[in-house]
Amino acid sequence: MATFSPYLHFQGNAAEAFNTYKEVFGGEFEILMKYTESPVQDQHATSNPDWIMHVTLKIPMGLTIQGSDRPEAFGPVNRGDAFFINVMVDSADEARKIYEGLSKDGNVFMPLEKTFWAELYGMFADKYGVQWMINYNG
């Protein structure tokens, strides 16, 4: 059976972003490796020893989020606007917690509120540029 996992690139702030995601969602890092910890030191080398080569955050709600700091050789991170991570939650409290935790200092497109299709729905880009939708259907 196939599974899907968002893989997010950052430009030097992957550790900060993933610590925020861990604080908001809970869960544990299954992998958290810096480029300097790679057994192949020249592979996609970066000049910053604190940059993250790979991180996997397993979240209790069943989602796994992965990511890294994009090596300079790949060029800058270019956030598109055609991709959102949609989070379906089981309670209004959980929707509010996630929305408030991730939208802080971000760019809100739609505030978390009742809509004709959901009890609570909100859409925003977090302060790292990752776009999210939060859904609670009651």
N, C-alpha and C positions, 0 to 999 in steps of 0.2 A: 504494500500500500504506500502510495506517495504521501509525503507531508510537505507543507509549505512553511517557510520561515523568512520573514523580511531580513535582508542583509543591507545594513546601512553604512555608508561611507561618511567619514568626517575629515576635517582638516586640522588635526591636532587636538581636538577636544572630545575624542571618543570616550576616554576614561570618565570625564565629567558627565557626558551625556548618559552613559550606561549606569553610572552611580545614581543619577537622577531617576532613571527608569527603574532601577532596583528599589530605590526609596519609595517610589509611587506604587509600583506593582507588587513588590516583595520578590521572593525567589532568591536563587543563588546563581553565582557565576559558575558555569561548568568549565569554562576555559577563559583565562585572562592572560594573554601573552603579549609582551612588548617585543618590538622588532629586535632588540638586543638579546632576547632570550631564544631567538630562532637558531636551530642547529646549522642553518645555512646563512651565514652572516651577510653575504653580498646579495641575496635575493631581495629585490625591490627595496634596497637599503634606503634609509631615511637619515637625515642629519640630526634628528631629534631622538635621543635615546628613550624618552618617555612616551613616544607614540605607541599606540596599540596596534599590534599585527593582527590579532584576532581575539574577539570576545564573544562568548555565548552566554546569554542570560535566559535561564529556564524559569518561567513565571508560573506560579501556582494555578492560574486559570487555564493552563494548557498551551499557552503560546510560548514559542522560543524566538527570541530576537538575537540576531548576530550582527557583528559589524567590525570595523577597523578604521584606523586613520589611513587615508588614501596616500600611497607613496607619491612623493613629488614627481617621479618619472611618469606617472599616469596623468599629470595635469591637475588643475584645481577641481574641487567638488563643484558640480553644477546641479543645483536642486531644480528638478522639474516640477510642474504643477499638475501632473496627471497621475500621481500616486499618493494614496493615503493609507495609513494603517487604521482599519476599522475595528474598534473594540466593542464587543457586545457584552454587557454586564447583567448581573442578576438582581441588582437593587439600585434604587435611587441614590442611596448613600455611597455606594461604590462608584457610580457615575460621577457624582460630585467630587469625590476624593481624587479620582484619576483626572478629571477635567481641571480641577484647581491646581493639582500638582504639576501637570504637564503644560497647561496654557500660561502659567505664570511667566511673565517677561516675554511671551511669544506674541503671535499675531492672530487674533481671534477673527475668524470669518463669520461664524454663527455662534452666538452665546448658547450655553447649555440651557435649553428651555423645552417646553412641550411643543410638539409639532403635530401635524395631522397624521404622521406615520409612526410617531414614537412618543412615549411618555416623557422622555428626556433625550435630547439630541444636541450635540455641539460639534463644531468643526473649527480647527485651528492649526497653525504651524507652531511647534514649540520653539524655544529660544535657540535651538540648534538647526532649525529649518526643516525638521521632519514634520510631515503633515499627518494629522490624526482626526478621526471621527469617533465620537463616543455615543453609543446607543444603549438606551434602556427602554424596553418595550412593556414593562409592567407585568 
